[in-house]
């Protein structure tokens, strides 16, 4: 019975430490977009891959991605994502990135998720 209690206590302590780390790392960002699970899952996948961005979720009109916010190249991955699809970056208007291709103009919405990550929404018609 003593071994079980020690195993149980160390498991609880480990879980508490992990939850504390997540809380400190992401702070209030955890609940700003609703359910934090898809965001945390995407961030973990992003950190374990070399993709530069990771898909968070999909709605009927757009796909949301997460990537790291780099001070030298803020929002750079969103710009690179669109460039690879033939869109030319024109300007930033507030939190929106404006792109043009064949006289069609589109705006990608961006916002800071946490100190290290930002999320950006791309219309589905761009990706498909």
PEWOCOR-V956320 format. One record per residue. N is the residue number from 1. NEAR is the number of other ideal C-beta (glycine too) atoms within 8 Angstrom. Layout:
{{N/NEAR} {N/NEAR}}
This chain:
{{1/4} {2/5} {3/6} {4/7} {5/8} {6/8} {7/8} {8/8} {9/8} {10/8} {11/8} {12/8} {13/8} {14/8} {15/8} {16/8} {17/8} {18/8} {19/8} {20/8} {21/8} {22/10} {23/9} {24/7} {25/7} {26/10} {27/8} {28/5} {29/8} {30/11} {31/7} {32/6} {33/8} {34/4} {35/5} {36/10} {37/6} {38/9} {39/13} {40/11} {41/8} {42/13} {43/11} {44/8} {45/9} {46/14} {47/6} {48/5} {49/7} {50/3} {51/6} {52/6} {53/11} {54/12} {55/9} {56/10} {57/7} {58/7} {59/7} {60/3} {61/5} {62/9} {63/11} {64/13} {65/15} {66/15} {67/13} {68/8} {69/11} {70/7} {71/4} {72/4} {73/5} {74/7} {75/12} {76/8} {77/10} {78/16} {79/10} {80/9} {81/11} {82/14} {83/10} {84/6} {85/8} {86/5} {87/11} {88/7} {89/10} {90/7} {91/5} {92/7} {93/6} {94/4} {95/5} {96/10} {97/13} {98/12} {99/13} {100/10} {101/8} {102/3} {103/4} {104/6} {105/8} {106/11} {107/9} {108/12} {109/8} {110/12} {111/8} {112/7} {113/11} {114/9} {115/5} {116/5} {117/13} {118/13} {119/13} {120/15} {121/11} {122/14} {123/9} {124/11} {125/5} {126/10} {127/8} {128/4}}
